[in-house]
Amino acid sequence: MSVFKRGGKYQMRRRVPRRYRGIEPRDIIWISLHTDSESIARSKADLAWAQLGFLERGWPKGRGRQGRAASAAYSQEEG
């Protein structure tokens, strides 16, 4: 995960794993960390990525077509 300063504030970016490209249209996810402190940005980056846990555990609650696709992708990886 990359943390860098842009426009006076830190942001993070991370590439979407290939197995989720069918449910996540972005190739790279950019998230503003709303701070000008590098140390705070680094600690916030881990939390921000964890909050996007659907990329690691399937779409929240597995609801809807995208949720089923994410759950199926995750299940294939686990199994």
C-alpha positions as CSV (number, residue, x, y, z in Angstrom):
1,M,0.0,0.0,0.0
2,S,1.3,3.4,-0.9
3,V,0.9,6.5,1.2
4,F,1.8,9.9,-0.3
5,K,1.1,13.6,0.0
6,R,-1.0,15.2,-2.6
7,G,-2.4,18.8,-2.4
8,G,-1.1,19.1,1.2
9,K,-2.9,16.0,2.5
10,Y,-1.9,12.4,2.6
11,Q,-3.7,9.8,0.5
12,M,-3.3,6.1,0.1
13,R,-3.7,4.0,-3.0
14,R,-3.8,0.3,-3.5
15,R,-4.4,-2.0,-6.5
16,V,-7.6,-4.1,-6.5
17,P,-6.7,-7.8,-6.5
18,R,-7.4,-9.4,-9.9
19,R,-9.9,-11.8,-8.4
20,Y,-12.2,-8.9,-7.5
21,R,-12.0,-7.1,-10.9
22,G,-15.4,-8.5,-11.8
23,I,-17.1,-6.8,-8.9
24,E,-14.9,-3.7,-8.3
25,P,-14.7,-1.5,-11.5
26,R,-11.6,0.4,-10.3
27,D,-8.1,-1.0,-10.9
28,I,-6.7,1.2,-8.1
29,I,-8.5,2.5,-5.0
30,W,-7.5,6.0,-3.8
31,I,-8.5,7.1,-0.4
32,S,-7.9,10.5,1.2
33,L,-6.6,10.1,4.8
34,H,-7.5,13.7,5.7
35,T,-4.2,14.5,7.5
36,D,-1.0,16.4,6.7
37,S,1.0,14.1,9.1
38,E,2.8,11.2,7.6
39,S,2.8,9.1,10.8
40,I,-0.9,9.6,11.3
41,A,-1.5,8.9,7.6
42,R,0.4,5.5,7.8
43,S,-1.7,4.4,10.8
44,K,-5.0,5.6,9.1
45,A,-4.1,3.8,5.9
46,D,-4.3,0.3,7.5
47,L,-7.6,1.2,9.1
48,A,-9.0,2.6,5.8
49,W,-8.1,-0.5,3.9
50,A,-9.5,-2.8,6.6
51,Q,-12.8,-0.9,6.3
52,L,-12.9,-1.9,2.7
53,G,-12.9,-5.5,3.9
54,F,-15.4,-6.6,1.2
55,L,-12.3,-7.0,-1.0
56,E,-10.9,-9.6,1.4
57,R,-14.1,-11.2,2.8
58,G,-16.7,-10.7,0.0
59,W,-19.3,-8.0,-0.3
60,P,-21.0,-7.1,3.0
61,K,-23.7,-9.6,3.9
62,G,-23.4,-11.2,0.4
63,R,-26.5,-9.3,-0.7
64,G,-27.4,-8.7,-4.3
65,R,-25.8,-9.8,-7.5
66,Q,-22.4,-8.2,-6.7
67,G,-22.5,-9.7,-3.2
68,R,-23.1,-13.2,-4.6
69,A,-20.2,-12.7,-7.1
70,A,-17.9,-11.5,-4.4
71,S,-18.8,-14.4,-2.1
72,A,-18.3,-16.9,-4.9
73,A,-14.9,-15.4,-5.7
74,Y,-13.9,-15.6,-2.1
75,S,-15.2,-19.1,-1.7
76,Q,-13.2,-20.3,-4.7
77,E,-10.1,-18.8,-3.3
78,E,-10.6,-20.4,0.1
79,G,-11.6,-23.8,-1.2
